[in-house]
Amino acid sequence: MQATTPNLENPRGAHGRLTRRKALGVIGALALPWDRAAAQTGGARPATPANRPPVLMHAGHQHDHSETTLRALAAFGVKNICSGQVGRNLDDNWSVEGLTRLRRHVESFGLKLDCVPLPLSSSYITKSEHPEILLAKDPERDRTIADFCQMIRNCGRAGIPMAKYNLTFIGVVRTERTLGRGGASLSTFDYSQSKQEPPLTEAGRITDDIYWDRIAYFLQRIVPVAEEAGVKLACHPQDPAMPPATGWRGVNTVLGTPAGLRRFVETMPSKFHGLNFCQGTVAEMLERPGEQIYDVIREFGGRGKIFNVHFRNIRGGYLKFSETLPDDGDVDMPRALRAYREVGYAGMIMPDHVPQILGDVNGQKAFAFCFGYIQALLQTLRAEA
């Protein structure tokens, strides 16, 4: 008998009667997409509005907290930020009163202060605010760590739930810029074109063991304080990844691989110890970021170790890449955002590192583009749920 295609628009047929055969045909036809999806995913049911996780994350901002910026963010509907630099040393700005003033300043624009940066930036070691920490210069190192502990305590007392930081000797390494879409100038790294001069940094030879020892020394002193204060500590990965056998200028960059980040979060088991998860930087660690980044998001997000997200895209991958606007790279950004939703990530999705466009002062237009892009993706996810 010849198979017939059920009429999905009018299953009751010409006479308006819904027969058992026609009803089963409609149900079977509607089930086909689910069956195909199940075959492709090993039997797992695709997410439906009934079983999709809620969208808990939100657009966020980093870098500065000037009145002009805060007014623009309020207009964009961005309600959560990480502030700009608070100060290099433990002074009035880092007091409970100073941090409370900062929080209230942000709140006066209808925004929430989610995070502040500790004075451990991504600068090269001799330009770092406090090189004594990674250089293990005592007694200065212990005095500085004690100051950091007080900064963290003061954050908790001022109602600021997170602080971010870096632990890098070499800073952010790049080679000659390249041209991208529309003639935009792209920040680029090509290891084959890089020059390691002089061959060692002021730190000398930093092996894996030395680096891990100094990381552990720092974490063992600040993480217990963060737990008591109720303040999350979010560490940025090494940007970019370097060959593990040779590193860069004598420094083995242990925080430049997913395995290194895994060891890092396991060094001090604590829900207050995690990552300022720069998606662009992690993508730079991968041979095929357009295929692999989603599983890395699921791994660290599923362990509750993603505290912040720098939502940045790249073209290329391990040892050779350029930084692009979010819609112009190799990573499927909507798919990445769904991975964050899948693991229940509830923090900020922040723009990061934008191309240089002619006439765009300080990247303001490019960042505005990124905020609109992020807000549109989040709106789409909310509609799906």
C-alpha positions as CSV (number, residue, x, y, z in Angstrom):
1,M,0.0,0.0,0.0
2,Q,1.3,3.4,-0.9
3,A,2.3,5.6,2.1
4,T,0.5,8.9,2.4
5,T,1.7,12.1,3.9
6,P,-0.5,13.3,6.8
7,N,-2.1,16.7,6.4
8,L,-0.5,18.7,9.3
9,E,-2.5,21.8,8.7
10,N,-5.9,20.0,8.7
11,P,-5.6,16.5,10.3
12,R,-9.3,16.1,10.5
13,G,-9.6,15.8,6.7
14,A,-12.1,17.2,4.3
15,H,-15.1,16.2,6.4
16,G,-13.7,17.5,9.8
17,R,-13.5,14.0,11.3
18,L,-10.2,13.2,13.2
19,T,-9.7,9.5,12.5
20,R,-7.4,7.3,14.6
21,R,-5.2,6.7,11.6
22,K,-4.8,10.4,10.8
23,A,-4.2,11.3,14.5
24,L,-1.4,8.7,14.7
25,G,0.1,10.0,11.4
26,V,0.2,13.6,12.8
27,I,1.9,12.4,16.0
28,G,4.4,10.4,14.1
29,A,5.2,13.2,11.7
30,L,5.7,15.6,14.6
31,A,8.0,13.1,16.4
32,L,10.4,12.8,13.4
33,P,12.6,15.8,14.3
34,W,13.0,14.5,17.8
35,D,14.0,11.0,16.5
36,R,16.6,12.5,14.2
37,A,18.0,14.6,16.9
38,A,18.1,11.6,19.3
39,A,20.0,9.6,16.7
40,Q,22.6,12.4,16.3
41,T,23.1,12.8,20.1
42,G,23.2,9.2,21.1
43,G,19.5,9.1,22.3
44,A,19.5,12.4,24.4
45,R,16.4,14.4,24.1
46,P,17.0,17.9,22.7
47,A,16.3,20.8,25.0
48,T,12.7,22.1,24.8
49,P,11.2,25.1,26.5
50,A,10.0,22.7,29.2
51,N,13.5,21.4,30.1
52,R,15.9,24.1,29.1
53,P,17.9,25.6,32.0
54,P,17.0,29.2,32.9
55,V,19.2,32.0,31.7
56,L,21.0,33.2,34.9
57,M,23.9,35.1,33.3
58,H,23.8,38.8,32.4
59,A,25.8,41.3,30.3
60,G,28.7,42.9,32.2
61,H,31.4,45.5,31.9
62,Q,35.0,45.8,33.0
63,H,37.8,48.4,32.8
64,D,36.5,51.6,34.2
65,H,33.7,53.2,36.3
66,S,33.7,56.8,35.1
67,E,30.4,58.7,35.1
68,T,30.3,58.8,31.3
69,T,30.8,55.0,31.0
70,L,28.3,54.2,33.7
71,R,25.6,56.4,32.0
72,A,26.3,54.6,28.7
73,L,26.0,51.2,30.3
74,A,22.7,52.2,32.0
75,A,21.4,53.2,28.5
76,F,22.6,49.9,27.1
77,G,20.8,47.9,29.8
78,V,24.1,46.6,31.2
79,K,23.5,46.5,35.0
80,N,26.6,44.7,36.3
81,I,30.2,45.7,36.2
82,C,33.8,45.0,37.4
83,S,35.3,48.4,38.3
84,G,38.5,49.9,37.0
85,Q,41.7,49.9,39.2
86,V,41.0,50.8,42.8
87,G,44.6,51.5,43.7
88,R,48.1,49.9,43.9
89,N,48.5,49.8,47.7
90,L,46.4,49.4,50.8
91,D,45.2,53.0,51.2
92,D,41.9,54.8,51.7
93,N,40.6,53.6,48.4
94,W,40.9,50.0,49.7
95,S,39.4,50.8,53.1
96,V,35.9,49.6,53.9
97,E,34.7,53.2,53.6
98,G,36.5,53.7,50.3
99,L,35.1,50.5,48.8
100,T,31.7,51.4,50.1
101,R,31.9,54.8,48.3
102,L,32.8,53.1,45.1
103,R,29.9,50.6,45.4
104,R,27.5,53.4,46.1
105,H,28.8,55.4,43.2
106,V,28.1,52.5,40.8
107,E,24.7,51.9,42.4
108,S,23.7,55.5,41.9
109,F,23.5,54.8,38.2
110,G,21.3,51.8,38.7
111,L,24.2,49.3,38.3
112,K,25.7,46.7,40.6
113,L,29.4,46.4,41.5
114,D,30.1,42.6,41.1
115,C,33.9,42.7,41.1
116,V,37.0,44.8,41.7
117,P,40.6,44.1,40.4
118,L,43.3,43.3,42.9
119,P,46.6,45.1,42.0
120,L,47.9,42.1,40.2
121,S,47.3,42.9,36.5
122,S,48.4,41.3,33.3
123,S,51.5,43.5,33.0
124,Y,54.9,42.1,32.4
125,I,56.6,41.2,35.6
126,T,58.8,44.3,36.0
127,K,55.9,46.6,35.2
128,S,53.6,44.7,37.5
129,E,52.2,46.5,40.6
130,H,53.6,43.9,42.9
131,P,56.4,41.8,41.2
132,E,57.6,40.6,44.6
133,I,54.8,38.0,44.8
134,L,55.8,36.0,41.8
135,L,59.5,36.8,42.2
136,A,59.3,35.4,45.8
137,K,61.1,38.4,47.2
138,D,60.9,38.2,51.0
139,P,60.0,39.8,53.3
140,E,58.2,42.1,50.8
141,R,56.2,39.2,49.5
142,D,54.6,38.4,52.8
143,R,53.9,42.0,53.6
144,T,52.2,42.4,50.2
145,I,50.1,39.3,50.6
146,A,49.0,40.5,54.1
147,D,47.8,43.7,52.4
148,F,46.0,41.7,49.8
149,C,44.3,39.7,52.5
150,Q,43.1,43.0,54.1
151,M,41.8,44.2,50.7
152,I,39.8,41.0,50.4
153,R,38.4,41.4,53.9
154,N,37.4,45.0,53.2
155,C,35.7,43.9,50.0
156,G,33.5,41.5,52.0
157,R,32.6,44.2,54.5
158,A,31.8,46.7,51.8
159,G,29.4,44.3,50.1
160,I,31.6,43.5,47.0
161,P,31.4,39.8,46.2
162,M,34.4,39.2,43.9
163,A,38.0,40.2,43.2
164,K,39.9,39.3,40.1
165,Y,43.7,39.1,39.5
166,N,46.5,37.7,37.2
167,L,49.5,35.6,38.0
168,T,51.8,36.2,35.0
169,F,55.5,36.8,34.6
170,I,55.4,37.6,30.8
171,G,52.3,39.8,30.4
172,V,50.2,39.6,27.3
173,V,52.5,38.8,24.3
174,R,51.6,39.8,20.8
175,T,53.3,40.1,17.4
176,E,52.6,42.5,14.5
177,R,49.0,43.5,14.1
178,T,47.0,42.2,11.0
179,L,44.1,43.6,9.0
180,G,40.6,42.2,9.5
181,R,37.1,42.9,8.4
182,G,36.6,46.4,6.9
183,G,40.3,47.1,7.4
184,A,40.1,46.9,11.2
185,S,43.5,46.4,12.9
186,L,43.6,43.1,14.8
187,S,45.7,42.2,17.8
188,T,47.6,39.1,16.6
189,F,50.0,36.5,17.9
190,D,52.2,34.3,15.6
191,Y,54.7,32.3,17.6
192,S,56.8,31.6,14.5
193,Q,57.2,35.4,14.1
194,S,57.9,36.2,17.7
195,K,61.3,37.4,19.1
196,Q,62.3,36.3,22.5
197,E,64.8,39.0,23.3
198,P,66.4,38.9,25.8
199,P,66.1,35.1,26.2
200,L,65.2,35.4,29.9
201,T,63.1,37.7,31.9
202,E,64.3,39.3,35.1
203,A,62.8,36.3,36.8
204,G,65.3,34.0,35.3
205,R,64.4,30.4,34.5
206,I,60.9,29.6,35.8
207,T,60.2,25.9,35.6
208,D,56.9,24.3,36.1
209,D,57.8,23.4,39.7
210,I,59.0,26.9,40.6
211,Y,55.8,28.5,39.1
212,W,53.5,26.0,40.9
213,D,55.3,26.5,44.2
214,R,54.8,30.3,44.0
215,I,51.2,30.0,42.9
216,A,50.5,27.6,45.9
217,Y,52.3,29.9,48.3
218,F,50.0,32.8,47.3
219,L,46.8,30.7,47.2
220,Q,47.4,29.1,50.6
221,R,47.4,32.5,52.2
222,I,44.6,34.3,50.4
223,V,41.9,31.7,49.7
224,P,41.2,31.0,53.4
225,V,40.7,34.7,53.9
226,A,38.4,34.9,50.9
227,E,36.3,32.1,52.4
228,E,36.0,33.9,55.7
229,A,35.1,37.2,53.9
230,G,32.7,35.6,51.4
231,V,34.6,37.0,48.5
232,K,35.2,35.0,45.3
233,L,38.7,35.2,43.8
234,A,38.8,35.0,40.0
235,C,42.2,34.4,38.3
236,H,42.8,35.2,34.6
237,P,44.6,32.5,32.5
238,Q,47.9,33.2,30.8
239,D,47.4,35.1,27.5
240,P,48.5,33.6,25.2
241,A,49.4,29.9,25.5
242,M,53.1,29.0,24.8
243,P,54.8,25.7,24.0
244,P,54.9,23.8,27.3
245,A,58.5,22.5,26.7
246,T,60.1,25.9,26.0
247,G,57.6,28.5,27.4
248,W,58.5,32.1,26.7
249,R,61.8,33.7,27.6
250,G,62.5,31.0,30.1
251,V,59.1,31.0,31.7
252,N,57.0,27.8,31.5
253,T,53.5,29.3,31.3
254,V,51.7,26.8,33.5
255,L,48.3,28.7,33.4
256,G,48.3,28.5,29.6
257,T,46.6,25.1,29.1
258,P,43.3,23.6,30.2
259,A,45.3,21.0,32.1
260,G,47.1,23.8,33.9
261,L,43.8,25.6,34.8
262,R,42.5,22.2,36.0
263,R,45.5,21.9,38.4
264,F,45.1,25.5,39.4
265,V,41.5,25.2,40.6
266,E,42.3,21.9,42.4
267,T,45.3,23.4,44.2
268,M,43.0,24.9,46.9
269,P,39.5,23.2,47.0
270,S,37.1,26.1,47.7
271,K,34.0,27.5,46.2
272,F,35.6,30.9,46.5
273,H,38.6,30.0,44.3
274,G,38.1,30.0,40.5
275,L,38.6,31.6,37.2
276,N,38.1,34.9,35.5
277,F,37.3,32.8,32.4
278,C,38.6,34.6,29.4
279,Q,37.0,32.7,26.6
280,G,39.3,34.3,24.0
281,T,42.4,33.3,26.0
282,V,41.2,29.7,26.5
283,A,40.4,29.5,22.8
284,E,44.0,30.5,22.1
285,M,45.1,27.3,24.0
286,L,43.2,25.0,21.6
287,E,44.2,23.6,18.2
288,R,40.5,23.7,17.0
289,P,38.7,26.3,19.2
290,G,35.6,26.2,17.0
291,E,35.2,22.6,18.0
292,Q,36.7,22.3,21.5
293,I,35.9,25.4,23.5
294,Y,32.4,24.2,24.4
295,D,33.6,21.2,26.3
296,V,36.1,23.3,28.2
297,I,33.2,25.7,29.2
298,R,31.2,22.7,30.3
299,E,34.1,21.2,32.3
300,F,35.0,24.3,34.4
301,G,31.4,25.7,34.4
302,G,30.1,22.3,35.6
303,R,32.6,22.4,38.5
304,G,31.4,25.9,39.5
305,K,34.8,27.4,38.7
306,I,33.8,30.1,36.1
307,F,33.3,33.3,38.1
308,N,33.5,35.9,35.2
309,V,33.5,35.5,31.5
310,H,35.4,37.6,29.0
311,F,33.3,36.9,25.9
312,R,35.9,37.3,23.1
313,N,36.4,35.5,19.8
314,I,39.5,34.7,17.7
315,R,40.3,33.5,14.3
316,G,43.0,30.8,14.4
317,G,44.1,28.9,17.5
318,Y,47.1,27.6,19.4
319,L,50.3,29.7,18.7
320,K,48.7,31.6,15.8
321,F,45.5,33.7,16.1
322,S,44.0,37.2,15.7
323,E,41.4,38.8,18.0
324,T,38.1,39.6,16.2
325,L,34.7,41.1,16.9
326,P,32.5,38.4,18.5
327,D,30.6,37.6,15.3
328,D,33.7,37.3,13.1
329,G,35.8,34.5,14.6
330,D,36.0,30.7,14.6
331,V,34.0,30.2,17.8
332,D,30.2,29.8,17.5
333,M,29.4,32.4,20.1
334,P,25.6,31.6,20.4
335,R,26.7,27.9,20.9
336,A,29.2,29.0,23.6
337,L,26.5,31.1,25.4
338,R,24.2,28.0,25.4
339,A,27.0,26.0,27.0
340,Y,27.2,28.6,29.8
341,R,23.4,28.3,30.3
342,E,23.7,24.6,30.3
343,V,26.0,24.6,33.3
344,G,24.0,27.2,35.2
345,Y,26.5,30.0,35.0
346,A,25.1,33.1,36.7
347,G,27.7,35.8,36.3
348,M,28.7,38.5,33.9
349,I,29.3,38.1,30.1
350,M,31.8,40.9,29.3
351,P,33.3,42.2,26.1
352,D,37.1,42.1,25.9
353,H,39.9,43.1,23.5
354,V,38.2,44.8,20.5
355,P,39.8,45.5,17.1
356,Q,41.0,49.0,16.3
357,I,38.7,50.8,13.9
358,L,39.7,54.0,12.1
359,G,38.1,56.9,14.0
360,D,37.0,54.8,16.9
361,V,38.4,56.6,20.0
362,N,39.4,54.1,22.7
363,G,37.4,51.4,21.1
364,Q,34.1,52.9,22.2
365,K,32.2,52.0,19.0
366,A,33.6,48.5,19.0
367,F,32.7,47.9,22.6
368,A,29.2,49.3,22.0
369,F,28.8,46.8,19.1
370,C,29.9,44.0,21.6
371,F,27.4,45.1,24.2
372,G,24.6,45.0,21.6
373,Y,25.7,41.6,20.4
374,I,25.7,40.1,23.9
375,Q,22.4,41.7,24.8
376,A,20.8,40.3,21.6
377,L,22.1,36.8,22.3
378,L,20.9,36.9,25.9
379,Q,17.5,38.1,24.7
380,T,17.3,35.2,22.3
381,L,18.2,32.7,25.0
382,R,15.6,34.1,27.3
383,A,13.0,33.8,24.6
384,E,14.0,30.1,24.0
385,A,13.4,29.4,27.7
